[in-house]
Amino acid sequence: MIRRAAPLLLACLPLALAGCGLRPLYAGGESGPVRSVLSGVEVAPIPGQNGWLMSTALRDRLRAEGAPRYTLTVALDDEITGLGVRRDDAVTRERRTLRARYQLVDAASGETVLDATAGSDVGIDVVSSEYATIAAEQSALERLSGIVADQIVARLALYAQRTTPPAGQ
């Protein structure tokens, strides 16, 4: 019985989703409205090594083309906190937190159209080798930059979807 009903249910799924108002975020692919808005975002310089990593991650995801319609400014807060402490006061575990406050500014009017935050954290084991600990902290920063950049781009895509009318309207 279930095997007979499954194809019918799958055939009706697009109609059900269309009726509830859902539409794919990246509808239209590379030529879609969201992609065209994202490709018009220029990332403002972000100071420091963590800023370089973040701006590179954002530029890789946005793939800006042509004259910028928006400028994305990002302010980072990068913090390492010791968590696990042994009896001799040596730290055994750290948490690296990367937070970003970002603003999307309309290049033509100078108006801030989106002001939000994104962030993530990761745990780091502190080992007896100082080199290994520094390498783990650096690797954590690289991962966090990618995670936070993904969050920012997802939020920019949602903004772009809300500001562009659906096809056919």
N, C-alpha and C positions, 0 to 999 in steps of 0.2 A: 504494500500500500504506500509506504513512504517513498519507495523508488519511483512509483508512478507520479506522485505529487511533487517530488523535488524539481523536475524540469519545469513544471508549470509555475512553481514558486520562484524559481530563478528567472523565468521569463517576465514575471510581474514585478520583480525587484526594481528595475529602472523606473517604471511607472510610479511605484510607491515612493521612491526617493524624489522624483520630480514633483510629486504632489505635496511633499512636506517642505519644499523650498530649498533643499540642499543642492549645492552645486560644487563641482570640484574646484579646489583652490587654484590649481594650475591649469584650468580649462584652456584649451587652445595651444598648449605647449609653448614652444619658443616664440610663437607669434601672438600668444594670448595677452589679454590686458594686464594681468598681474606681472608677467615676465617683462612687458614693456615698461611698466612703472619701476620695477626693480632694476632694470638696466639703465634707468635714468638717475640712479642714486650715486652720488660721489661721496666717498668716505674722507672726511677731514683728517688731517694728520693727528695721530695720538702719540703723545710723548712716551719715551721709555721703551725698554725691551718688551714688556708686556703689551704696550701699545702697538709696537711693530707687529707682534704676533697676532693681535686682535685685528688690526687693519688689514693685514695680509689675508687672514681667514675671511673677513667680510668681503674684501675685493674678489676673492676666489669664488664666493657664493653669489655675489651680486652681478658680476661680469658687466660692469658699466660700459655703455656704448654711446657715442655721440655727445651732444651738449647735455650737461647735467640739469635735470629738472628739480632735483632735491639735493641737499647736503646733509649728510649724517654726521653728527658730532657725538663723540663718545668720551665719557670720563670714567676711568677705571679705578677701582679700589681693590688692591691685591694684598692679601694678608696671610701670614703663616702663624698659626697658633700651636703651641706645644700642648699635648693632651696627656699622654701617658708619662708618668714620672715615677722613676724607681726610688728606692730608699736613699740612694746617694744623690738625689736631685737631678739625675740624668734623664733627659726627655727620651722616650722610646717611640712616641707616635706624634705626628703632626697633622694638622688639617690646613690645607691651602684653600682659601676662599677667593674667588674672583667675582666681583660685582661690577656691573656696568650701568651707568645712567646714560641713556642716549636720547637724542632729539633729532627728529626729522624736520628739516627746515625747507620750506618752499623757496627755491632759488629766485623766483621772479618777485615775490612779495616780501620775502624775509620773515614770513609768518611761521611759527613753530606749529606743525600740524600733528605731531606725535611726540609725546614726552613720556618715557617709560623706563623701567629698569629690568635687568636680567641678571642672572647669577647662578653659580653652582659652586660646589666644593668637592674636595677629594682628600682621602686619607693617605698619609705617607708613613711608611715604616722608617724609623731612624735606626741605622745600623752602625757598627763600630767604624766603618770606613767613611770618612768625611766626604771623599770623592763620590761614593755611591749615594750618599744622602743628598748631595748637591745635584747629582744627575737625576735622582728621583724627583726632587723639587722642580727641576727644569722640565722634566717630562710631564709632570702634573700641570705645570703652567701651559704647556703646549696643548694638552688634552682639554683643559678648561677653556682655553681660547676658542677652540673649535666648538665646544658645547655651547658657550655663551653666544658665539657668532650664529650658530644655528637657531638659538632662541630669538635673537634680534631679527634675523632674516624672516623667520616664521611670523613674527609680529608685524614686520613691514609688509609681508604678503597679505596678511589679514586686512591691514589698512588699505592696501591697494585694491583688494577685492571689494571692500565696502565703498570705496570711492569711485569704482568703475561700474557702470550698469551692466546687467547680464546681457548676453547676446540676444538680439531680437527685440530689444526694448528701446 
